[in-house]
Amino acid sequence: MVRTARITGLLYLGLAVSGALGFLINRPRGLSGTLLTFELLIVLTQALTAAGFYLLYHRTDPLSALGIGAFGLVNSVLILVSAAMLKAGSLPMSDAVWAVSAVFFGLWLIPMGTAVLRTGLMPRPLGWVLIAGGIGYILNAFLPLDALTVAASIGEFWTIGYLLLFGVRRTPSTIGPASAPPLPAHPACP
């Protein structure tokens, strides 16, 4: 399970880097050729990261794992549509699809935070930050204020760092009523 967590952390780092380079640097400049490359990298890393989180949580919190996987994949598909719009030469349509995809990115963070709270595999405060970040992303779709997404950025980089440095707790935390029993050994995850 620790190896799966670290691989998921690497994929999530790839998503953060490709998202930052594509959305924050290239999109404002309208560099459609480079932007298309980064958007395809976002699609790939978002889908693989969603699958990694599903693998991490599907036995300890199946409902949250399903939400993470579903919303992560929907976000990937929307970014793929955005990439198709870029390829067709329609940056305004691509921007509109990005705005819609932000809602699903927020919806992806909420079950991720819930899984952190329910399983105890990562620090509980991280779960609350991810939920707040997800709500912020959803609200940002209606009230475009960059400050609403700050918690999401904190939660994402905290998650990436935790996964890369520690993986997940081998024995879930016993803090609070939402803790889970110890995880059984899984042959695919040493």
GIQUIMO-V678248 format. One record per pair of residues at least 6 apart in sequence whose C-alpha atoms are under 7 Angstrom apart, sorted by the first residue. I is the first residue (numbers start at 1). J is the second residue. Records with the same first field share a line. If there is no record, write none. Layout:
I: J / J
This chain:
1: 56 / 189 / 190
2: 167 / 168
3: 167 / 189 / 190
4: 52 / 56 / 189
5: 56 / 163 / 167 / 168
6: 163 / 164 / 167
8: 49 / 52 / 53
9: 160 / 163 / 164
10: 164
11: 45 / 48 / 49
12: 45 / 49 / 160
13: 160
14: 45
15: 42 / 45 / 46
18: 38 / 41 / 42
19: 42
22: 35 / 38 / 39
26: 35
27: 35
32: 86
36: 83 / 86
39: 79 / 83
40: 80 / 83
43: 76 / 79 / 80
46: 72 / 76
47: 72 / 73 / 76
50: 68 / 69 / 72 / 73
51: 69
53: 65 / 68
54: 65 / 66 / 68 / 69
57: 65 / 115
58: 65
60: 119 / 180
61: 115 / 119
64: 111 / 112 / 114 / 115
67: 108 / 111
68: 108 / 111 / 112
71: 104 / 107 / 108
72: 105 / 108
74: 104
75: 101 / 104 / 105
78: 97 / 101
79: 98 / 101
82: 94 / 97 / 98
83: 94
85: 91 / 93 / 94
86: 94
99: 141
102: 137 / 138 / 141
103: 137 / 138 / 141
106: 133 / 134 / 135 / 137 / 138
107: 134
109: 130 / 131 / 133 / 134
110: 130 / 131 / 134
112: 130
113: 127 / 128 / 130 / 131
114: 127
116: 122 / 124 / 127
117: 124 / 127 / 178
118: 178 / 179 / 180
119: 172 / 178 / 179 / 180
120: 172 / 173 / 179 / 180
121: 168 / 169 / 172 / 173
122: 168 / 169
126: 155
129: 151 / 155
130: 152 / 155
132: 151
133: 149 / 150 / 151 / 152 / 155
134: 152
136: 148 / 149
137: 148 / 149
140: 148
171: 182 / 183
172: 179 / 180 / 181 / 182
173: 179
